[in-house]
Amino acid sequence: MSGNRRKTAAALAATAAISLLASACTGQSNSGASDDPSKETTINFWHGWISPNEVAAIQASVDAFEKAHPNIHVKVVGNMTDDKINQALRAGGSKAPDVVSSFTTNNVGKFCSSKAFVDLNPFLKKDGIDPDKTFPKAMNEYTQFDGVRCTVPLLGDAYGLYYNKDAFDAAGIKRPPQTWSELAADAKRLTKTKGDSYERLGFMPNYHGYESKTEHYLGGWDPKYFDADGKSNIAEDPAFASMLTTQKKLVDDLGGYEKLEKYRTSFGDEWGAKHPFHTGQVAMQLDGEWRLGMAEEAKPDFEIGVAPMPVADDEADTYGKGYLTGTIAGIAATSEKQNASWELVKFMTTDTDAVVNFANAIHNVPSTLAALKSPKLKYDPRFKTFLDIAADPNSTTTPPSVNGGAYLVSLQNLGYEIEKGEQKDIAAGLKKTAEEIDADIAQAKR
């Protein structure tokens, strides 16, 4: 997805307060599923893309679908946020969406538990599509909740490490770091101080740094956010304390929170040409696959390298994995044309050529295992890093929750307190945060 849309998606994911379909015509998941998809019909498809090339890519995919299904006509509406979708589903009527795509995987728990989107399991079973054999493991996980698969993946995003090859060569570093200990050592070697600031920083670890979220860092561990009973597991799983401790040590080793934050305020916009990685202000950057094209467009004066993000020291044998998220698609429970809608969803998310063509057009990661291996994929050789991360069964994502990404906001807030030095007892902080998460989820279920 584009930078601007991604920024909106991140804001939505972090906003636990949005109502998001929670009362949108629940209990109607079987209404309208008796329509005949072979008859002449028109369905409404809402998506969130906004840039011209992305809008054109979506239309091209719809055009290909209509060519294969001449009786099903698709009205496409773009620039739709989850909030706008929520309002439309509540209002209902012939202009409400039948098929919806969203950038906010954190809200799948809301979509499924509220029954705002229909369960797609019966549709998949009817057509003999096995999700476990069709979609990458992590994408499979973030499209369902409590046994209900109310969405399917529609392209993905994989996070890796971008690095300044020229700076690496000058520092005598032969390859990108594979563990967080190596990341810390390389970050220190690559850092050049200037007065009370930096001429160049090896890596910006602070959580306010671009894409430096707790859940993105945890992609290098093997975190289990919830236990079998749905209770927060962050105080029990040592991965969380390990990551928070490791990040805090790197903050301190690179000069401390205040010094790093002061330097961070000199950075250009995340989506502009003056991004700190583009300008050489940082030598390594955690980011998604979209950054490669943006960085090359900025015409940096160094060669860009791409690698998987380093993993926890005790996870060294899983190097190559990463954090995954992406765009999802579903069918509104209010739709009276669910069978025709499924034909569109099935085409866009499981037809290999359709997935590949869309991925080629907007430079995102394909969301089926077959598409990831397709010879028709066109990409910069460095982009293969992200394809491999997406296909890696050890790659992780953040699990859906009944109240969306609220639990991630709670964990991120703890991260802020720890890196600032306001919370020195990480175990106590995790215990308190776990209690907060459990209380929030209990409240959301009432």
Order of alpha helices (4+ residues) and beta strands (2+ residues): alpha-beta-alpha-beta-alpha-beta-alpha-alpha-alpha-alpha-beta-alpha-alpha-beta-beta-alpha-alpha-alpha-alpha-beta-alpha-beta-beta-alpha-alpha-alpha-alpha-alpha-alpha
